[in-house]
């Protein structure tokens, strides 16, 4: 095993972590199984000559290969050195969680060294919009190899992952420092976070940057949401918050906004993963849950926020899980809230001045929104009683 330290580089902070050379190993794409996100990943990863998965990799890549012989017969061979960087999905949160933990190691290798990512066998061999922006922001210009078919690598380096929520691993502070070191500096194009703030759409109010309510209301109806979110927006707007739709901003602008806000409330979403890296230490954060309990990756993001004050606010009265036409459960839950309880929770946690007179949507408004959401979904099932679409639109 070879240990490297990045000490002495001017670009990045020192990182003490393992990078191991694997020779003549086979990389296989992830098979597609029934489920969404991590649950839809079957076997796939680096396999050694005995057919066993590489023990260095995170737990989600430890599925034994059921047909290594077939992979060996059809595999192409790659002779040049490469750097293994984990797996990649198009989903914003999964990219942050699963595709960034090994990138620290690229500073130790020539810039032309390819970065290797495992993708699902049915995935496109291209970077998602999030990944393109992330790589540009981090000034990563290495060539990318997507493994969506069997490939034998004669020499591939496997660095230790410093962030892997899927495996229950918080982001290590050394990785956070490396990420910050990669952001554009004052003399570079982009000029650092301060320049983004001055040139972007952000406006200062009374000498400080505005508090944010990060909403999902601008997303398509087939995405997860809480019903009646416009009422939540109206309440926060009356408290001086800015209503922030992250999908309307570049990744750099999102980082800048999260970095400078003193208070952020968000409707449960993957934005928390970005906040967990870039929020200031004195930020106060609250997330309005839209499921009975948040996914494990959300809990890890909460723990990664270190010393920040983070509150999870539970006011869900009823929620529906999403199932596609084949009965596959997805993550895009739709929920109804007890709005009176929500406003009290926000007052008790000092995110609003008072719960009195805050807006509460009429039952007819909620039903109307349910009808709009139902029109864009295949099946919505009540998570508690297993009722189907007819119950959802009643």
Buried (B, 14 or more C-beta within 10 A) or exposed (E): EEEBEBEEEEEBBEBEBEBBEBEEBBBBBBBBEEBBBBEBBBBBBBBBEEBEBBEBBBEBBBBEBEEBEEBBEEBEEBEEBBBBBBBBBBBBBBBBBBBBBBBBBBBBBEEEBBBBBBBBBEBEEEBBEBBEBBBBBBEBEBEBBBBBBBBBBBBBBBBBBBBBBBBEBBBBEBBBBBBEBBBBEEEEEBBBBEBBBEEBEBEEEEEEBBBBBBBBBEBEBBBBBBBBBBBBBEBBEEBEBBBBBBEEBBBBBBBBBBBBBEBBBBBBBBBBBBBBBBBEEEBBBBBBBBBEEBBEBBBBBBEBBEEBBBBBBBBBEBBBBBBEEEEBBBBBBBBBBBBEBBBBBBBEBEBBEEBEEBBBBEEEBBEEBBEEBBEEBBBBBBBEEEBEBEEBEE
